[in-house]
Amino acid sequence: MLFRRIMVAVGAAASVAAGGAATLAATPAFAEPAAGPVASEAGGAPALTGAAALTPALGGPAAVAVGPAAAGAVSPAWEAAVAVGPVAAGAVSPARVVAGGSPGLAVDTLRTGIAEPSTQDTAFLQAANEINLAGIAQGRIAWTRTTNAEVKEIAGRFMVDHIRLNAEITEAARKLKLKLNATPNAEQIAVAERYQAASAGSFDLLYLSTQLELQQEAKRIADAQVARGSDASIKQVAAEAAPILAGHQKMLRDATS
């Protein structure tokens, strides 16, 4: 299935680098043309600098350093992450001790002293993770299919931004020992399949209109987290994401005006 192959292409395997930084590198499953959103001087999307980098062989964002990672937080396969999907969160099986030798009294020692996230915090992290994974995978399809320079630039920018945004979401979930989904939700996957089936003449408008809906939803849940979230660090993640998501909406509106 083409969507699975694209997910593999933008998928990431975590490796713990020297100095404690977790580096997410692409796990290619099939060959792609070398031309990708890697060099702005070639007319493509801006190249990543700093924490994130593009891999020319994949034609899209493929690796990003996400800062300190828990020891052993390594994704075993592409299913555990899409780009910067839930790599650290849930990657380590929690150590358990048995009180009094009874299996029925198992205690999760890794969660000792860690407050449970609120329903709002958990819902935000899960939804934001899925939106970011969708933005990456759908952007990959758009980058490959479109022949319009402006649409290609938008797709490249969205891939870069959603990789970076999901690095923050993943780190927040890791701290809470919250397992995130490894793929976009069913509706988002269905949109990606519509992209694959669309004719060349209808693709650009379909991509721009559906991405506007995705970015509006992303901004809505970020605003809701800022207003109603309980965890201050997760509220900060949402607050920092909001202007980026608003910028995405402006790019889309400008492209269709």
C-alpha positions, 0 to 999 in steps of 0.5 A: 500500500502506497500510504504505508510506503510513504509512512515508512519513508518518513518514519524514524528510528530513534538512536541515543547519540553521544551526549544524551540527545536522541537523534531520529533518522529516516528508515527508507524502504524504497528509492525516491528521486534525489530532488527534495525539499533540501536546498532552497537555492534549487527552488525548493522548500527551505532547508532545515537548520539547527535541530532538524535536517533534511535527507536528500535521498528521501526528498523530504524531512527525515531526521531531527534531534529532539534533545535528551532522551530516556535511556533505552527509548529506541523505537523497534520498527517504523510502526513505533514512529512516523517522522518524530512520532511516539518514539520515546513515549512507551518505548521502555517497558515500565519496571514493576515490583511486586509488593509482598510477593503477590502478583496482584499487587504490582506497582509501576515504579516508574510512575511513582511520584508522577502526577497523572495527566488530566483528561484535557492534557492527554486528549491534546497530546494524542490529537496533536500527535495524530495531526502532526503525523498526518501533516508529515505524511500528507505533505510527503505525498503533496511534495511528490505529486504537485508540479506547482512551486508554491504548493511544493513550498507549502508541503515542504514547510509543513513537513518541517514544522510538523516534525519539529512540533511533534518532537515537543509533543513526543517529549511531553508524552515521554515525561508523562509515560503516555503512549501515543498512537503511531499513525494518523487517525482513520479520517486523516489516512483517508484524506491521504488516500484521496490525495493518491487517487486525485487527478493531477488537475485536481490535486493542488486544490484538494491538498490546499483545502484539506490542509486548511481544515487540518491546520484549523483543527490543530490551532483549535486544539492548541488554543483549547489546551492553553485555556483549559490544560492542567500541566504548565509544560504542555500548555507551553507547548501548545502556546508555542505551536499556536502561532506556527499553526496560524502561519500555516493557515495564512500560507494556505489562504494566500495560495488560494486567494 
